[in-house]
Amino acid sequence: MKSNALITVLTSLVFTLGGCQSDESCTVKGTVQGVKDGAELVLLDEWNKYKVISSTTVENRTFEFHPSFTAPTHVYLYAKNPEDVSANPYDGGQLKDFFLEPGTVIVDVHADNEADMDTGATGTVLNDAYHRIQTANDDAKEALWEEAIRDGRTSLLALEYANRESGDLTRASEILDRLSPEQAKDYKKYIATMKKRWVRRAKAEERRENAAEEDVNLLHQHYIDMEYPDMDNNRVSLSSVVDNPANRYVILDFWATWCAPCVKSIPTLKEIYAKYHDKGVEIYSVSQDSKAKEWKSFVAENEMTWINVIANGGKVYRDYGIKYIPTVFLIDCKTGEILIHESHPDLDAILYGLLP
């Protein structure tokens, strides 16, 4: 009898600490607004190199996953875009992030609301704690993170907390040191990957700071080409716009729909386009949005009739030294030279002086 009881206890512990062992014990379900019925949804496992861990489809604005995994993990819910011409069919389709662990995870999605993406999920211990943090005001978040990682039931949130504090490597490492020895061992591969990423980011930031100190900028240098999908999912290169014989100057505009100063500058860009387009001025706007559908709706609703492409991250931001948005460049199509590199240039005055 004692032996059987011990086996029962050990089995329970293995299930609790090791994650899901059967579909009945691991369910992710919820409702979704803003994604069509029949759309494919996937879970990408961040702590395991973003592998697809499970997939399902939207039916009657609901979905349900039955993922299989061996230990709690942090996942991203994405809507797969079969028409995406980029290398990654999940670009722009992020809906939520949350944690997989035994139990029923409730995820209600409002894809038409950018703020909803950061609210997490509910229904299990890790997710309830994470949801509470994510929906708290900024002043309360740090205390809630600390409370969560001190609690043995939710201490695994230290992995996510450290990642968010990685701008301060000492602070991030201190947070990781508070994991239990067992947790540190179980997630050592992800921790190693995370630390390497931090170091690379710190080195890149150091290079940017050194470049700034040396007053290195792109003014009077040749523009750097790029190619991204436009509103119709056709890839449009900057060089094709610059080389167009009809164009004399190209305004290269880095922006995003969630950037208030960017949105505020749109009426000015519309006035510039209306006034100077027939004189040979084109605009090539590069959006930093993560959700292509919302970006397309915003561009259409605001009648931004010039060339719009979407590039959520990537090499182009490093090439152009983008630290904040909006950032505007003015390119001379005849020479390819960058004439202006500012946040809010007086384009009307500049173009008036350049064009007859």
C-alpha positions as CSV (number, residue, x, y, z in Angstrom):
1,M,0.0,0.0,0.0
2,K,2.8,2.5,0.9
3,S,4.6,1.6,-2.3
4,N,1.5,2.3,-4.4
5,A,0.9,5.5,-2.6
6,L,4.5,6.7,-3.2
7,I,4.2,5.8,-7.0
8,T,0.9,7.8,-7.1
9,V,2.6,10.9,-5.5
10,L,5.7,10.7,-7.8
11,T,3.5,10.4,-10.9
12,S,1.5,13.4,-9.8
13,L,4.8,15.4,-9.3
14,V,6.1,14.4,-12.7
15,F,2.9,15.5,-14.3
16,T,2.8,18.8,-12.4
17,L,6.5,19.8,-13.1
18,G,6.9,18.2,-16.5
19,G,4.0,19.6,-18.3
20,C,1.3,18.1,-20.5
21,Q,1.2,14.3,-20.9
22,S,-2.2,14.0,-22.6
23,D,-4.5,16.0,-24.7
24,E,-7.3,15.9,-22.1
25,S,-5.0,17.8,-19.7
26,C,-3.8,20.5,-22.1
27,T,-6.4,22.6,-23.9
28,V,-6.0,26.1,-25.4
29,K,-9.3,27.5,-26.5
30,G,-11.0,30.8,-27.0
31,T,-12.9,33.2,-29.3
32,V,-11.4,35.3,-32.0
33,Q,-12.5,38.6,-33.6
34,G,-10.9,40.0,-36.7
35,V,-9.7,36.7,-38.2
36,K,-11.8,34.9,-40.8
37,D,-13.3,31.5,-40.3
38,G,-11.1,28.8,-41.8
39,A,-7.9,30.7,-41.1
40,E,-5.0,28.6,-39.8
41,L,-3.7,29.4,-36.3
42,V,-0.4,28.2,-35.0
43,L,1.4,28.1,-31.6
44,L,5.2,29.0,-31.9
45,D,7.3,27.8,-29.0
46,E,9.6,30.7,-28.0
47,W,11.6,28.6,-25.5
48,N,12.3,26.0,-28.2
49,K,13.6,28.0,-31.1
50,Y,10.1,29.1,-32.2
51,K,9.1,25.7,-33.4
52,V,5.4,25.2,-34.4
53,I,4.1,23.2,-31.5
54,S,0.4,22.9,-32.6
55,S,-2.0,24.2,-35.2
56,T,-5.8,24.5,-35.7
57,T,-8.3,26.5,-37.7
58,V,-10.9,29.2,-36.8
59,E,-14.5,27.8,-36.8
60,N,-17.5,30.0,-36.0
61,R,-15.0,32.6,-34.5
62,T,-13.7,30.0,-32.0
63,F,-10.6,27.8,-31.9
64,E,-9.2,25.0,-29.8
65,F,-5.7,23.5,-29.6
66,H,-4.6,20.3,-27.9
67,P,-0.8,20.8,-27.8
68,S,1.7,18.2,-26.7
69,F,4.7,19.3,-24.8
70,T,7.0,18.0,-22.0
71,A,7.5,21.1,-19.8
72,P,5.8,24.5,-19.4
73,T,6.8,26.9,-22.2
74,H,6.1,30.4,-23.5
75,V,4.3,30.5,-26.9
76,Y,3.1,33.0,-29.4
77,L,-0.3,32.6,-31.1
78,Y,-0.1,33.5,-34.8
79,A,-2.5,33.6,-37.7
80,K,-0.9,32.1,-40.8
81,N,-1.2,34.2,-43.9
82,P,-1.2,31.8,-47.0
83,E,-0.9,34.8,-49.3
84,D,2.2,36.3,-47.6
85,V,4.9,36.6,-50.2
86,S,7.7,37.1,-47.6
87,A,9.9,34.2,-46.4
88,N,7.9,34.1,-43.1
89,P,4.2,33.3,-43.5
90,Y,3.6,34.5,-39.9
91,D,4.9,38.0,-40.4
92,G,2.3,40.5,-39.2
93,G,0.1,37.8,-37.8
94,Q,0.9,37.8,-34.1
95,L,-2.2,37.7,-32.0
96,K,-1.2,36.8,-28.4
97,D,1.6,35.4,-26.2
98,F,1.0,33.2,-23.2
99,F,2.2,30.1,-21.4
100,L,1.5,26.4,-22.0
101,E,1.0,24.4,-18.9
102,P,-1.4,21.7,-17.7
103,G,-5.0,22.8,-17.6
104,T,-7.3,24.8,-19.8
105,V,-5.9,28.1,-21.2
106,I,-8.5,30.6,-22.2
107,V,-7.4,33.0,-25.0
108,D,-9.9,35.6,-26.3
109,V,-8.5,37.5,-29.3
110,H,-9.4,40.8,-30.7
111,A,-7.2,41.1,-33.8
112,D,-8.5,44.5,-34.7
113,N,-7.2,45.9,-31.4
114,E,-3.4,46.4,-31.2
115,A,-3.5,46.7,-27.4
116,D,-5.2,43.3,-27.0
117,M,-2.1,41.5,-28.3
118,D,-0.3,42.2,-25.0
119,T,-3.0,41.0,-22.6
120,G,-2.0,37.4,-22.4
121,A,-4.4,34.6,-21.4
122,T,-6.2,33.2,-18.3
123,G,-7.2,29.9,-16.8
124,T,-4.0,28.5,-15.4
125,V,-1.6,29.6,-12.7
126,L,1.2,31.1,-14.9
127,N,-1.3,32.7,-17.3
128,D,-3.4,34.3,-14.6
129,A,-0.3,35.9,-13.0
130,Y,1.0,37.0,-16.4
131,H,-2.4,38.4,-17.4
132,R,-2.5,40.4,-14.2
133,I,1.0,41.9,-14.9
134,Q,0.3,42.6,-18.5
135,T,-3.0,44.4,-17.8
136,A,-1.7,46.4,-14.8
137,N,-0.6,50.1,-15.1
138,D,3.1,50.7,-15.6
139,D,3.6,51.8,-12.0
140,A,2.4,48.5,-10.7
141,K,4.1,46.1,-13.1
142,E,7.5,45.8,-11.5
143,A,6.0,44.9,-8.1
144,L,3.8,42.3,-9.7
145,W,6.7,40.8,-11.6
146,E,8.6,40.6,-8.3
147,E,5.6,39.0,-6.5
148,A,5.3,36.4,-9.3
149,I,8.9,35.3,-9.3
150,R,9.0,35.0,-5.5
151,D,6.0,32.6,-5.6
152,G,7.1,29.0,-6.3
153,R,4.0,28.4,-8.4
154,T,4.8,31.2,-10.8
155,S,8.6,31.6,-10.4
156,L,9.2,30.4,-14.0
157,L,8.0,33.8,-15.1
158,A,11.5,34.9,-14.2
159,L,12.5,33.8,-17.7
160,E,10.2,36.3,-19.3
161,Y,10.9,39.0,-16.8
162,A,14.7,38.7,-17.3
163,N,14.2,39.0,-21.1
164,R,12.3,42.2,-20.6
165,E,15.1,43.6,-18.4
166,S,17.9,42.6,-20.7
167,G,18.8,46.2,-21.4
168,D,20.5,46.0,-18.0
169,L,22.6,42.8,-18.2
170,T,23.4,42.8,-14.5
171,R,19.7,43.1,-13.6
172,A,18.6,40.5,-16.0
173,S,21.2,38.0,-14.7
174,E,20.2,38.7,-11.2
175,I,16.6,37.8,-12.1
176,L,17.7,34.5,-13.7
177,D,19.7,33.6,-10.6
178,R,16.5,33.5,-8.7
179,L,15.3,30.4,-10.6
180,S,15.4,27.2,-8.7
181,P,18.4,24.9,-9.5
182,E,15.9,22.5,-11.1
183,Q,14.4,25.2,-13.3
184,A,17.8,26.5,-14.3
185,K,18.8,22.9,-15.3
186,D,15.5,22.2,-17.2
187,Y,15.7,25.4,-19.2
188,K,19.5,25.7,-19.6
189,K,19.5,25.6,-23.4
190,Y,17.0,28.5,-23.6
191,I,18.8,30.5,-21.0
192,A,22.1,30.1,-22.9
193,T,20.4,31.2,-26.1
194,M,18.8,34.2,-24.3
195,K,22.2,35.3,-22.8
196,K,23.9,35.1,-26.2
197,R,21.2,37.3,-27.7
198,W,21.6,39.8,-24.9
199,V,25.3,40.0,-25.5
200,R,24.8,40.5,-29.2
201,R,22.3,43.3,-28.6
202,A,24.6,45.0,-26.1
203,K,27.5,44.9,-28.6
204,A,25.3,46.3,-31.4
205,E,24.2,49.1,-29.1
206,E,27.8,49.9,-28.3
207,R,28.6,50.0,-32.0
208,R,25.7,52.4,-32.5
209,E,26.8,54.6,-29.7
210,N,30.4,54.7,-31.0
211,A,29.1,55.6,-34.4
212,A,27.1,58.5,-32.9
213,E,30.1,59.7,-31.0
214,E,32.1,59.8,-34.3
215,D,29.3,61.7,-35.9
216,V,28.8,59.1,-38.6
217,N,25.5,59.6,-40.5
218,L,24.0,59.0,-43.9
219,L,23.8,62.5,-45.1
220,H,25.3,63.0,-48.6
221,Q,25.8,59.2,-48.8
222,H,24.1,56.9,-51.4
223,Y,20.8,55.4,-50.3
224,I,20.7,51.8,-49.3
225,D,18.2,49.6,-51.3
226,M,15.4,47.5,-49.7
227,E,12.5,45.5,-51.0
228,Y,9.3,44.8,-49.0
229,P,5.6,43.8,-49.7
230,D,3.2,46.6,-50.5
231,M,-0.6,46.8,-49.9
232,D,-1.2,44.2,-52.7
233,N,1.5,41.9,-51.4
234,N,3.8,42.8,-54.3
235,R,7.4,43.3,-53.4
236,V,8.5,46.8,-54.3
237,S,12.2,47.9,-54.1
238,L,13.3,51.4,-53.2
239,S,15.6,51.3,-56.2
240,S,12.7,50.8,-58.6
241,V,11.2,54.0,-57.3
242,V,14.4,56.0,-57.3
243,D,15.2,54.8,-60.8
244,N,11.8,55.7,-62.2
245,P,12.4,58.4,-64.8
246,A,9.2,60.2,-63.6
247,N,10.7,60.7,-60.1
248,R,13.1,63.5,-59.2
249,Y,13.0,63.1,-55.4
250,V,11.9,60.3,-53.1
251,I,10.7,60.8,-49.5
252,L,11.7,57.7,-47.5
253,D,9.5,57.7,-44.5
254,F,9.9,55.2,-41.5
255,W,6.7,55.1,-39.4
256,A,4.0,52.9,-37.8
257,T,0.3,53.1,-37.1
258,W,0.9,52.9,-33.4
259,C,3.3,55.8,-33.4
260,A,1.4,59.0,-32.4
261,P,3.9,61.4,-33.8
262,C,3.9,59.4,-37.1
263,V,0.1,59.6,-37.3
264,K,0.2,63.3,-36.5
265,S,2.5,63.9,-39.5
266,I,0.3,62.1,-42.1
267,P,-1.8,65.2,-43.0
268,T,1.4,67.0,-43.8
269,L,2.6,64.1,-46.0
270,K,-0.7,64.1,-47.8
271,E,-0.4,67.9,-48.5
272,I,3.2,67.4,-49.7
273,Y,2.2,64.5,-52.0
274,A,-0.8,66.5,-53.5
275,K,1.4,69.6,-54.0
276,Y,4.6,68.0,-55.4
277,H,3.8,64.5,-56.8
278,D,3.1,65.9,-60.3
279,K,6.5,67.7,-60.1
280,G,8.4,64.4,-59.6
281,V,8.1,63.7,-55.9
282,E,7.3,60.1,-54.7
283,I,6.9,58.8,-51.1
284,Y,8.1,55.4,-50.0
285,S,6.7,54.7,-46.6
286,V,8.1,51.8,-44.5
287,S,5.8,50.6,-41.7
288,Q,7.1,49.0,-38.6
289,D,3.7,47.5,-37.8
290,S,3.5,43.8,-36.8
291,K,-0.1,43.3,-38.0
292,A,-0.4,43.6,-41.8
293,K,-4.2,43.5,-41.8
294,E,-4.4,46.5,-39.4
295,W,-1.7,48.3,-41.3
296,K,-3.5,47.9,-44.6
297,S,-6.8,49.1,-43.2
298,F,-5.2,52.1,-41.6
299,V,-3.4,53.1,-44.9
300,A,-6.6,52.7,-46.9
301,E,-8.8,54.6,-44.4
302,N,-6.3,57.5,-44.2
303,E,-6.0,57.7,-48.0
304,M,-2.2,57.3,-48.0
305,T,-2.1,56.9,-51.8
306,W,1.6,56.8,-52.2
307,I,3.9,53.6,-52.0
308,N,3.5,51.9,-48.7
309,V,5.4,48.7,-47.7
310,I,5.6,46.8,-44.4
311,A,8.9,45.8,-42.7
312,N,8.4,44.7,-39.1
313,G,12.1,44.8,-38.0
314,G,15.0,43.7,-40.1
315,K,18.3,44.8,-41.6
316,V,16.9,48.0,-43.1
317,Y,16.5,49.6,-39.7
318,R,20.2,48.9,-38.9
319,D,21.2,50.1,-42.4
320,Y,19.5,53.5,-41.8
321,G,20.4,53.8,-38.2
322,I,16.7,54.1,-37.1
323,K,16.5,54.6,-33.4
324,Y,13.1,56.2,-33.3
325,I,10.2,56.9,-35.6
326,P,9.1,58.9,-37.5
327,T,12.4,59.3,-39.4
328,V,12.4,60.9,-42.8
329,F,15.0,60.8,-45.6
330,L,15.0,62.7,-48.8
331,I,16.7,61.0,-51.8
332,D,17.9,62.8,-54.9
333,C,16.9,60.4,-57.7
334,K,19.5,61.7,-60.1
335,T,22.5,60.9,-57.8
336,G,21.0,58.5,-55.3
337,E,22.3,60.9,-52.6
338,I,20.6,61.3,-49.2
339,L,19.9,65.0,-48.8
340,I,17.8,65.1,-45.6
341,H,17.8,62.9,-42.5
342,E,15.5,64.2,-39.8
343,S,12.5,63.4,-37.7
344,H,10.2,66.3,-38.7
345,P,11.8,68.2,-41.7
346,D,10.0,71.1,-43.3
347,L,9.5,69.2,-46.5
348,D,7.4,72.0,-48.1
349,A,10.2,74.6,-47.7
350,I,12.9,72.1,-48.8
351,L,11.1,70.9,-51.9
352,Y,10.0,74.5,-52.8
353,G,13.7,75.4,-52.9
354,L,14.6,72.3,-55.0
355,L,11.8,72.3,-57.6
356,P,10.9,75.1,-60.0
